[in-house]
Amino acid sequence: MPHWHVDCRLVAELPEDRVVGTRFLINAPFASLALATLLFAAWEGYRDITVRQQIVDWERRLGDTSVAMRDVDRMQAEYAAESAKIDGAAAVIKTPFVISEFVGALGRTLPPKMVVDLIEWGDTGIVVRGTLHESSERAALLLGGYVKQLHDDPRVGPHFLNIVLSGLERSKDESLAFEITFHMRPRAE
């Protein structure tokens, strides 16, 4: 049937009349991809800021504890020094050699006319100084025998590497000053 008016429509230029247009269908996935990218970037930015704040917080805490750590290190060094002193004292206490036993053995074996004036104790040994009221020949024999007797004594001899007469001198009052040195055996650790 013929049209009652002239059709002036330009069909190519008319908008679509579908409910969901093609342009919307093309733009929707790209818009959702852009939105997802934007959300991901925002999340990464948030995590970056959070990590930076945590780093600043931990560095501050480390700075606060570094003073405490220096104090702890100083105290540990002091404790180690004190511990070494205690270990040294324990090693001395553990020694099987008892000084009272040594003095007892000296007194028990001391020849007549012999007087002990001084006993010096050191890390490496013991020095006994005294006087003897005898003639030079008799004093030399007596002291030599006394040193041998001390070396052979089971309470004294085993504790020393050697026992030597280290000094002999005539004094003004005709007595003889002597010095006997006892060299300690190294302690077994």
C-alpha positions as CSV (number, residue, x, y, z in Angstrom):
1,M,0.0,0.0,0.0
2,P,1.4,3.4,-0.9
3,H,2.6,5.6,1.9
4,W,0.4,8.6,2.7
5,H,3.5,10.8,3.1
6,V,7.0,10.8,1.8
7,D,9.5,8.8,3.9
8,C,12.2,11.3,4.9
9,R,13.9,9.1,7.4
10,L,17.6,8.5,7.2
11,V,17.7,5.0,8.6
12,A,21.5,4.9,8.9
13,E,21.5,8.0,11.1
14,L,18.7,7.0,13.5
15,P,19.6,5.8,17.0
16,E,19.2,2.1,17.9
17,D,15.9,1.2,19.3
18,R,17.0,-2.0,21.1
19,V,16.7,-2.1,24.9
20,V,20.5,-2.7,25.4
21,G,22.6,-1.0,22.8
22,T,25.7,-2.4,21.1
23,R,27.8,0.6,22.3
24,F,26.9,-0.2,25.9
25,L,27.7,-3.9,25.4
26,I,31.2,-2.9,24.1
27,N,31.9,-0.3,26.8
28,A,30.7,-2.4,29.8
29,P,33.7,-4.9,29.9
30,F,36.2,-2.1,29.3
31,A,34.7,0.0,32.0
32,S,34.7,-3.0,34.5
33,L,38.3,-3.7,33.5
34,A,39.2,-0.1,34.2
35,L,37.3,-0.1,37.5
36,A,39.1,-3.4,38.5
37,T,42.5,-1.8,37.6
38,L,41.6,1.3,39.6
39,L,40.6,-0.8,42.6
40,F,43.7,-2.9,42.4
41,A,45.9,0.2,42.2
42,A,44.1,1.7,45.2
43,W,44.6,-1.5,47.2
44,E,48.3,-1.6,46.4
45,G,48.6,2.0,47.3
46,Y,46.9,1.3,50.7
47,R,49.2,-1.7,51.3
48,D,52.3,0.4,50.3
49,I,51.3,3.2,52.8
50,T,50.6,0.6,55.5
51,V,54.0,-1.1,55.0
52,R,55.8,2.3,55.0
53,Q,54.0,3.2,58.3
54,Q,55.0,-0.1,59.8
55,I,58.6,0.4,58.7
56,V,58.7,3.8,60.4
57,D,57.1,2.3,63.5
58,W,59.6,-0.6,63.7
59,E,62.6,1.7,63.1
60,R,61.4,3.9,65.9
61,R,61.0,0.9,68.2
62,L,64.5,-0.3,67.2
63,G,65.9,3.1,68.0
64,D,64.1,3.0,71.4
65,T,65.5,-0.5,72.1
66,S,69.0,0.2,70.9
67,V,69.8,2.1,74.1
68,A,68.4,-0.9,76.1
69,M,70.4,-3.3,73.9
70,R,73.6,-1.4,74.6
71,D,72.9,-1.6,78.3
72,V,72.2,-5.3,78.0
73,D,75.5,-5.8,76.1
74,R,77.4,-3.8,78.7
75,M,75.8,-5.8,81.5
76,Q,76.6,-9.1,79.7
77,A,80.3,-8.0,79.5
78,E,80.3,-7.1,83.2
79,Y,78.7,-10.5,84.0
80,A,81.2,-12.3,81.9
81,A,84.1,-10.6,83.7
82,E,82.6,-11.4,87.1
83,S,81.9,-15.0,85.9
84,A,85.6,-15.3,85.0
85,K,86.6,-14.1,88.5
86,I,84.2,-16.7,90.0
87,D,85.6,-19.4,87.8
88,G,89.1,-18.4,88.8
89,A,88.2,-18.5,92.5
90,A,86.5,-21.9,92.0
91,A,89.6,-23.3,90.3
92,V,91.7,-22.1,93.3
93,I,89.2,-23.6,95.7
94,K,89.1,-26.9,93.9
95,T,92.9,-27.3,94.1
96,P,93.8,-30.5,95.9
97,F,96.6,-28.8,97.6
98,V,95.6,-27.4,101.1
99,I,97.9,-24.7,102.5
100,S,97.2,-25.8,106.1
101,E,98.4,-29.3,105.1
102,F,101.5,-27.8,103.6
103,V,102.3,-25.7,106.7
104,G,101.6,-28.8,108.9
105,A,104.1,-30.8,106.9
106,L,106.7,-28.0,107.1
107,G,106.3,-27.9,110.9
108,R,106.3,-31.7,111.3
109,T,109.5,-32.1,109.3
110,L,111.4,-28.9,110.4
111,P,114.9,-29.8,111.8
112,P,115.9,-28.4,115.1
113,K,117.6,-25.0,115.2
114,M,115.7,-24.1,112.0
115,V,113.2,-21.2,112.1
116,V,110.7,-20.4,109.3
117,D,110.3,-16.6,109.2
118,L,108.1,-16.2,106.1
119,I,105.9,-18.2,103.7
120,E,105.0,-16.5,100.4
121,W,102.3,-18.0,98.2
122,G,102.1,-17.1,94.5
123,D,100.5,-18.4,91.3
124,T,103.6,-20.3,90.3
125,G,104.8,-21.5,93.7
126,I,105.7,-21.0,97.3
127,V,108.8,-19.4,98.8
128,V,109.8,-20.3,102.4
129,R,112.4,-18.0,104.1
130,G,113.9,-18.6,107.4
131,T,117.1,-18.9,109.5
132,L,119.3,-21.7,110.7
133,H,121.7,-21.5,113.7
134,E,124.4,-23.9,112.5
135,S,127.8,-23.8,110.9
136,S,128.0,-23.3,107.2
137,E,128.9,-27.0,106.3
138,R,126.5,-28.5,108.7
139,A,123.7,-26.0,107.6
140,A,124.3,-26.9,103.9
141,L,124.0,-30.6,104.6
142,L,121.0,-30.1,106.9
143,L,119.1,-27.9,104.3
144,G,120.0,-30.3,101.4
145,G,118.6,-33.2,103.4
146,Y,115.5,-31.2,104.4
147,V,114.8,-30.3,100.7
148,K,115.1,-34.0,99.8
149,Q,112.9,-34.9,102.7
150,L,110.2,-32.4,101.5
151,H,110.5,-33.7,98.0
152,D,109.9,-37.3,99.2
153,D,107.1,-36.4,101.6
154,P,103.8,-37.8,100.1
155,R,101.8,-34.8,101.3
156,V,104.1,-32.2,99.9
157,G,106.3,-33.6,97.0
158,P,103.5,-34.7,94.6
159,H,102.1,-31.1,94.4
160,F,105.4,-29.5,93.1
161,L,107.5,-29.9,90.0
162,N,110.6,-29.3,92.0
163,I,111.7,-28.1,95.4
164,V,115.0,-26.2,95.4
165,L,117.2,-24.4,97.9
166,S,117.3,-21.0,96.1
167,G,119.1,-18.9,98.6
168,L,121.7,-19.3,101.3
169,E,123.4,-16.3,103.0
170,R,125.3,-15.7,106.3
171,S,123.9,-12.9,108.4
172,K,125.6,-10.6,111.0
173,D,124.5,-12.7,114.0
174,E,126.3,-15.8,112.6
175,S,123.0,-17.4,111.6
176,L,122.3,-18.6,108.1
177,A,119.4,-17.2,106.1
178,F,117.9,-19.6,103.7
179,E,115.2,-19.6,101.0
180,I,113.5,-22.7,99.6
181,T,111.4,-22.4,96.5
182,F,108.5,-24.8,95.7
183,H,107.5,-24.7,92.0
184,M,103.8,-25.7,91.6
185,R,102.7,-28.3,89.1
186,P,100.2,-26.9,86.6
187,R,96.6,-27.7,87.5
188,A,94.8,-30.1,85.3
189,E,91.7,-28.4,83.9
